[in-house]
Amino acid sequence: MLESLLCFKHLSDESSILNLLESSKDYFETIEGISPDINTACSILYHRPPGVNLSQKNTVGIFYNQIIIGLADMIFGYPKTHTVYIGLLLISPNYRKTGIGRISMRELERHIVEQGYDTLRIAVVRSNAVVKEFWRKIGFIETGEVKEYRGTRIYSTCEIMEKTL
Ligand SMILES: CC(C)(COP(=O)(O)OP(=O)(O)OC[C@H]1O[C@@H](n2cnc3c(N)ncnc32)[C@H](O)[C@@H]1OP(=O)(O)O)[C@@H](O)C(=O)NCCC(=O)NCCS
């Protein structure tokens, strides 16, 4: 039911996600140590690891009744050829815990598999470890890898989780 009301569209305009980011101020303060602004929006749409082309990146808006209520940022073929790295999955606070994160990932996974990728990868920042439960519930497992994490003002660690599709 909810599934049929959601739609997913590629995002390319940083101003279109600013309100969404501002509604999740707490999240950005927790992992970046700053409030989100237009630079945060640009970074979500365009920033990528060294050696990754812009064509490998796809940031998708999650829309409910034409209103943007979330986004998923993905990097295809990173760090391995058949892996898709989820840079961010963000659902607006008013819509959390209603199944939208799970439904969105299910939809995105369908397209990802169709394109020949077999693994999803996510890094969970230590200060946001509470969301590991969400990723576990949708089939991700801890790989045991712990990496250095450098947010704008926060230096910490992140745990890598993966899901085989
Ligand atoms: C993490 C996030 C994307 C989850 O989206 P959501 O739409 O709230 O998740 P769902 O409603 O689909 O939840 C699916 C399951 O995960 C559980 N879950 C979701 N968020 C959780 C949390 N923070 N802690 C524990 N369990 C959680 C739900 O209870 C649900 O469990 P159930 O199937 O047993 O009922 C959302 O909370 C969010 O945008 N958080 C801020 C950004 C963020 O931290 N992103 C992840 C970066 S690693």
The ligand as an ORCA input file, in Angstrom:
! r2SCAN-3c Opt
* xyz 0 1
  C      18.029      4.788      9.712
  C      16.771      5.226      8.960
  C      17.098      5.397      7.473
  C      15.725      4.113      9.120
  O      14.593      4.425      8.325
  P      13.099      4.142      8.829
  O      12.184      4.463      7.715
  O      12.881      4.840     10.123
  O      13.143      2.567      9.086
  P      11.928      1.521      8.993
  O      10.695      2.167      9.557
  O      11.819      1.005      7.602
  O      12.439      0.405      9.984
  C      12.703     -0.962      9.633
  C      13.019     -1.709     10.911
  O      14.198     -1.135     11.516
  C      13.906     -0.668     12.844
  N      14.598      0.606     13.069
  C      14.570      1.719     12.283
  N      15.334      2.684     12.834
  C      15.833      2.174     13.991
  C      16.670      2.693     15.017
  N      17.139      3.945     14.966
  N      16.976      1.882     16.075
  C      16.512      0.609     16.150
  N      15.695      0.052     15.189
  C      15.369      0.838     14.144
  C      12.391     -0.443     12.856
  O      11.891     -0.484     14.157
  C      11.918     -1.566     11.970
  O      11.900     -2.780     12.712
  P      10.673     -3.840     12.587
  O      10.717     -4.315     11.162
  O      10.992     -4.878     13.598
  O       9.426     -3.058     12.862
  C      16.191      6.537      9.552
  O      16.042      6.385     10.938
  C      17.046      7.765      9.300
  O      16.928      8.428      8.276
  N      17.941      8.090     10.282
  C      18.824      9.279     10.158
  C      19.884      9.080      9.112
  C      20.727      7.834      9.376
  O      21.173      7.587     10.491
  N      20.955      7.066      8.280
  C      21.778      5.875      8.325
  C      23.216      6.228      8.220
  S      24.247      4.779      8.464
*
